Amino acid sequence: MAGLLSGLANLGLGNLADAKVFEEPKEEKKEAAAPIPPEQLEKDMVYDRVYECPMCSSKIASKVMKSGKAKLVKSDQDLRPVYEGIDPLKYDVIVCPKCGYSALTRYHAAGLTPTQRKLITENISKNVKMTPRTEEIYSYEIAMERYQMALACAIVKQGKASEKAYICLKTAWILRGWQETLDESKPETESQKAELLAAENEYLTNALEGFMTARTKENMPICGMDEYTVDYLIAVLAARFERYDVASRMIAGLLGSSANPRMKEKARDLKESIVLAMKKKNQ
Ligand SMILES: [Zn+2]
């Protein structure tokens, strides 16, 4: 039988005689799907925001994630937020390239007391040699340098336990994000991962100590977290390091409190995972 359009030859359209009615055009589709490199995607999600350094009054341009641009994929058990296409945690420290004063965005605007200014001048600004940075996006190496600067400044200015704990927690999250981006096919990845994981655990241990101190000495909320969130976080970190007595105490407190049902659910899940871990350990 002739094609559906065979009659059109008389009208000069004989080339369409064998045209397939339901065949989709292939070539164009392929071209449209050209992937955008991840670096470009990240570049599109950040912009330079100008801050004033509370130490030297310099105008600092710091990269910030555009709000509403990235999609939250999940939260880890210790509340680390994971986004699609970008790790916004890399952009949460403001560093002054002139005097070295660095802080988490949350604490940057809080300013400094005269004593703290003196301590920063003596112990940071006088000695620091900052590397000029012109990168359009921050690598994990750069992010680590920024977090370490923030921690150094928090220690030197004798900041609150909660501030230091929060920096340690977020630094650990940076190290975790870094591990997740490593190329598994490279032979050096295994040892690099082990090194980063060891550092992550060191930061988390310090975060745990700091939050436990802050819990008894500071007024809630701390680091933007209410008392239930802080207790939950302490429980998660304590469980990670097999300090089950601390974890169990926090969980019992949470379950008997007026924390919201979602938080209680998380506490129950954690309790279950601790029971399993203890059983495994005793086997
Ligand atoms: Zn400065």
Residues whose N, C-alpha, C, O or C-beta is under 5 A from the ligand:
A	BS01	ZN	C53 M55 C56 S57 S58 C96 K98 C99 G100 Y101
